[in-house]
Amino acid sequence: MKNINLNSILLAFFVILAFISVGFALGQEVFWLAFLFLLAGFGLMGFGISKKKRQET
């Protein structure tokens, strides 16, 4: 079995949680919080992509 990277799994979980939270905040009509979660989701995703690129080189 391959070695599982726990940090990457946790990061992916938090990215998904941030985007789910966007939907919840929009449902509650708290638009500033939805925008905040959207920025957090894209920020975490960008961090994960840059981390993966550094790890491959």
GIGI-V598482 format. One record per residue. RES is the residue in one letter. OMEGA is omega in radians with two decimals (none if undefined). Layout:
res: {RES,RES}
omega: {OMEGA,OMEGA}
This chain:
res: {M,K,N,I,N,L,N,S,I,L,L,A,F,F,V,I,L,A,F,I,S,V,G,F,A,L,G,Q,E,V,F,W,L,A,F,L,F,L,L,A,G,F,G,L,M,G,F,G,I,S,K,K,K,R,Q,E,T}
omega: {-3.11,3.09,-3.09,3.14,-3.06,3.14,3.13,3.12,3.11,3.10,3.11,3.11,-3.13,3.06,3.12,3.12,3.12,-3.14,3.01,3.12,3.05,3.12,3.12,-3.14,3.08,3.09,3.11,-3.14,3.03,-2.95,3.13,3.12,3.07,3.11,3.12,3.11,3.10,3.09,3.12,3.13,3.12,3.10,3.11,3.12,3.09,3.09,3.14,3.13,3.12,3.10,3.13,3.12,3.11,-3.11,-3.11,-3.09,none}
